[in-house]
Amino acid sequence: MAAEVVMPKLGLAMKEGTVSTWNKKVGDSVSKGDMIASINSEKIEMEIEAPQDGVILDILVQEDVGVPPGTIICYVGNPNEQLTEQSRSANELQAPKNEVAATISLEEPPVNATPSKKSKETVRISPIAKKIAESENINIETIKGTGPKGRITKADVEKVLTERASEASYSPSEIDTSSIKKETLPVAGMRKVIAGRMHNSLLNSAQLTINMKADVTDLLSLQREIKDVIHQRHEVKISLTDFIARAVVLSLQEHKQMNSAYMDNEIHLYHHIHLGMAVALENGLVVLVMQHAEKMSLVELAAEIKTRAADARQGQLGTDRMQGSTFTITNLGAYGVEYFTPVLNPPETGILGVGATEDVPIYKGDELQRRSVLPLSLTFDHRVLDGAPAANFLGTIKQYLEQPILLLL
């Protein structure tokens, strides 16, 4: 009997999944375990495997179309099997009993031990990168991947397109830019969620951003002094971000109005701190959530952040670890950004943006010293609190960062 392949539910909060790429078409033979499609949810990209040997009898959900979890997306059956309306109805009626759950795996197959014989099936490539490469007729085996373990990313494919256009520029009469002009990318999955949330955030709140600088010279010195000891004892590499996260948690305990949400014309003050940390991924970003961060020491918080971030980059972070934050930190310092305007992660009241540390001359009394300065940008919801209390909150963060010994207590 034909097996139904359904859109899997990748977490309790998943409302919709999208087929980003079909690797097979109707009539194609498949073996159990073959990658037949790539799907993405609001947060995760996955591959779907054939549940049994057979052929693709029918495809019910086209590419770039979002459907709820549990929706049948295709049938796999015997080569000569006729998929009648009766069998469809029977399958639907008996879905709990006959349904063959889609076998899902991470999008990256195992690395072939003999690179010289690598085939398209062994090339590590993200679904969107593969889709663009196919539409532009680019042999993915010629692309050098810059992602984890040599995985080909969307940026790698776009680089090939840029180089191709550059080479063509030497023969102006032969330039064909029609394909570039026609290029369109679907707004689906993670990008769709980010687009919707950020737009709604700006539409449904009164956001204001204030800036402040913290002298983190002593903090960086402390980090250098204790990082090896902490690494030896706890196997955790303590970073500047970890200190900032600890400073934010302590500051939220003192300024409870910032640890809140504006919902249904009411202000909800939280007694716990679920700290959110924005992490960039290849095709978007996610917010890690460290539940009850107020109960963690600096080392515990650092370990939690690193574990969550590693899981997110490997596509293994459950949706329960990406929801429920009460305040968020976003850091663009690694990109050389100084100040920027973070957008609130609704329904939270505040989000802290962290910039790049810069060494500058500062007067300490009459003495001019070389000091390290960290730019901070706080966006807050003006419906919940005003500029003065928001500035006090940011000032408390600054105080903790400039007196780093307090972060260890």
N, C-alpha and C positions, 0 to 999 in steps of 0.2 A: 504493500500500500504506500502511496506517495507520502512522503514526510513533509510536514509543514516546517518552514523556517520562519521564525518570528523575530520581531524586533526585541532584543533583550532589554531588561530593565537594569540599568547600571547604577543602582542606588535608589533609595526610597523616594528622593525628591525628583527623580527624572520624570518629566512630563512628555518629552518628545525626543525621538531619535531620527536622524536623517541618513539615508543611503548616499554616501558621498561618491562611491565608485562601484560599479558592477564589474567584477573581473571575468565573469562568465555571461553568456547570453543563452536564450532559450534554445534547447537542442544540444548544448555542449555537454560532453561527458565529464563527470566529476568522480573523484574517489573520496572516500571519507577522510576528512581532514584538509582537503583542498581549500585554499582561501577563495571564497566565491564573491565576497563583497567587503567593502570598507564602510563602516558607519561611524557617525559621531553623535554624541549627545551634547548637552549644554557644556560639558566639561571635559569629556574624554573621547578619544578616537580609538576605535577597535577594529579588528578584522573578524569576519564571520566565516566559520569553516563549514564545509558540507557535512551534514550529520550522517550520511551513508553514501555508499557507492550508487551511481545511477546517472541520470541526465537531468538537466534543468528543464522541468516541464512547463513552468510558467513563472513569469516575474510580475508581481502585483504592485510593487512600489518602485517608481522610477527614481533616477538620481536627483538629488537636491530636493527631494520631497520629504517633509517631516511627518511622522506618524507616531501615535502613542505606543508605549511598550506593549508587547503582546500582539500587535498587528502582524498578520501573516505577510511576509514580503516575497516569498517564492515557494515553489514546490520542487522537491527532488524525488524522482521515482524511477521506475524501470523504463528502458528505452522505448518500448511500444505501449506503455501504459497511457490510457486515455483518461484525462482529468475531466470528468463530467461535472455538470452542475450538481448532480446528486452527491458525488464524492466530496465536492466542495462543501455542500450543506452538511453531509455526514461528518466531515472533519470539523466543521464549525460547531456542530452540536456536541461532538465528542471531544472537543479540544482538550479538556483536561486529561483525558485518557490517552488519546492518540498523538497529541502534540509532541513533536521532537524538538526539544529546546535547542535553539541555535547554540552551537559551540563557538565560543568566542575566545580569542587569544589576543595578546598584545600585538600591535601592528608590525612589530619587528620580528622576522623569523630568525632562527639561529644562524650564526655566521658560518659560512662554508669554510672548511678548514683548508681548501685548496683554491686560493683566490684566482689562480690562472684559469680555473674552470668555472668561474662564477657565472651564473645565469640570471635572468631577470627575476626568477623566484627567490634568489638568495641576496639580491640587492636590497639593502636597508633604505627605505624611502617612505616618506610620509604620504598619506593618500592624496592630499591636495597637490603636493609636488609631482606625484605620479600623474595626476590628472592633467596638470599643465604641460608636463613633458609629452604626454601622448597627444594632446591637442596641438602642440607645436612640432610634433614629429621629431623629438629629441631622443636619441638612444640613451637610456638611463645608465647603461653600462659605461658610458664615456664621461659621466658626471662624477666629480670628486665631492663626496659628502663631507660636510663640516660639522654635522651634528654628532651626538653621542655614538661612539663606536662606528664612525664613518657614515652615519645615516644621512641620506640626501634630504635636504630641507627645501622648503619653498624658495628661500633666498638663494640656494645653490642653483636651482633651475632658472630663477630670474637673472642670475649672473650670467648664465650661458646665453640667455636671450639678449642681454645687454651686449655681450661680446659679439654675438652674431650680428647685431645691428651695427656695432662699431666697425666690424670687418666689411660690412656691406657699404659703409660710408665711403670707402675708397673708390667705389664705382658708382658715382651718383646716378648714372643713367639706369643702373640695374636695381636701385633701391626699391624694395617692396615693403612698405610699412603697413599694408592693409591688415596683416595678421595682428600687429601690435594694437592698431586702432580698434580692432574688433574684440580685443581681449576683455572679457568680463569674468568676474569671480563671484560665485554665489555668496550671499550673506546668510550663512547657516551655522548650526551648531554653536560653538563657543563664541565666534564673532557675532552671531545674531544675539546671543544673550548679553554680551558686553555692550553692543550697540543700544539695545533696548534699555538696559539698566542705567547706562550713563546718560542717555537722553532723558529718561524719566527722573533721574536724580536732579538734573538741572531744571526740569520743568516743575518739580513738586517740592522744592525746598528753597530756602533763602540763603544762598551760600556766600560766604565772605572769607577771604584769605588774608592772614597776617603773617609777617615774617620776623625772624629774630636770628641772631647769630650766637653760637655758644663757643667759648674757648675750650677746646678739647685737648689741649697740649698735655695736661696732667693725666687725662684719661688714656691717651695713647701711650704715655709712659707707663701707666699702671698695666695696661694690656700687654706691653712687651715684657714686663716683669713677671706676670703670672701665667702667661699663655702656655709656657712649656710645662709648668707644674700641673696646670689643669688638664693639659693633654695627656700627661703621664698617668694621672690619677683617674681621669674620667673618660679619656679617649675622645675629647671634644675640643675642637679648635675654636677658641673664643674669638669673636669678631666684634668690630665696632657696632655693627647692627644689633648684636646681642645686648651690648650695654645700653643702646638706645631703647631697645624693647623693654629692658628692665626699668629704665628711667620713666618710660611712659606708663608702665603698670603702677609704679609707686605714685606717680603724679595723678593718675586716675583715681587712686584710693583717696587722695586729698581733695580732688575736684570732681565730686560724684555727678555733677550736672553734665559734665562732658561725657560721662559713661552712660549714655541714655539714647532714647530714640523718640522721634516725634511720629505718633501714629493715631489716626482717627481723632484729631484735635486734642490729644492728650500727650503729656510727656511721661515716658516710662523710664524711671531711674532703675538701673540694674544694681543688684547687690554683688554680683559676680563680674569678673572681667574675662571675657572671651576675646583674646587679642587676635586681630586679623593681621596678616602679613602678605602683601601683594607680591607675587612671584611671576616673573615673565617666563612664558613658554614659547615654543616655536611659533605657534599660531594664535597667541593671545596671552591672557594672564589669568591666574587664579588667586584667590585669597585663602591662604592657609589659616586655620583657626586653632589657636592654642587655648583649649578650654581651661577655665579656672587658672589663668596665668598668675593670679594674685597669690596662689598657694605654692608657686615654684620659686626656687632659688635662681640666681643668675645662671649657674651651670645647668640646672634642670631645664630652664627656659631655652638656653642655647641648644641643648641636645634635642629638645622637642622641635625647635625651628628647623634644624638641619635634617632631622628624620622626615618631617612633613615635606620639606622642599625636595628632598631626594625622591620621595614617593610621587610627588606631583610631576617631576620631570620624567619619571618612568611610566607615567599614566596609571599609577597604582594607588592614587589617593582617593579614598572613598568620599562620596558627596557629603557624608555626615561630618567630614573634616574640613569642609569648605563652606559651612553654613553656620549662622548663629553668632557671628562676631559682633562685639559691642563697640569696638573702636579699631581702626585700621592704620597701619603704617605702610607707606610706599616709598621706595628708595631709588632714586635715579643718580646717585652719586657715582656709581661705576661708569656712567656714560658722560661724566664731566659736567652734568647739569648743576647749576647753583640753586637758584630759586625757581619754583614752578607753582602752578595752581592745581593741587590735587582735587579730584571730584569725589564728593561724598559717596560712600558705599551705603546706599539706603538700606534700612531707615536710620542708620547711625547718625549721631550728632557731629562727630568730628573725625578727621583723618589728618595724619601728620605726614608731610612730605620731607624727605631727607635728601640734601644735596651733596656735592663733592667737597671734601675737606681741602682747604687751601692754606698754605703757609703765608702769613702776612706780618709786617712789622707793627707792633703794638707797644704803646707806652705803658710801662708798669711803674707808676710814680714818675720819676724823672728819667728812668732807664728805658731805652728802646730795645725791645726783645723780639725775637722771632717766635711767633706763636701759630698754632694750628687752629683754624676757625671752621666751624661746621654750620652751614646754612640750614635753617629749619623753616618750613612753611606749614602753617596750620589752617586748614579750611574747616569752618564750623557752620552749623545751621543757626542763622540769626533768629529764627523763631523760638529756639530753645534758650539761648543765652546771648548776652550782648558782648560788645568788644572788650570791655574791661575784664570780666571774668575769664574770657577766652585768653586774653593776654596774660592774666595771672597763671592760668594753666600752662601756657607755653613757657612762662618765666620759671615755673617750678621744674619743668623738664630741663631747662637750661641750667638751673641750680644743681640738679643731680649730676648732669654731665660735667659741670665744672668742679664738683666736689665728689669725684668718683668713688671715694672710700665708702660713701653712703650706699652705693649700689651693691656692696658686698655684705652689708649688714642684714 
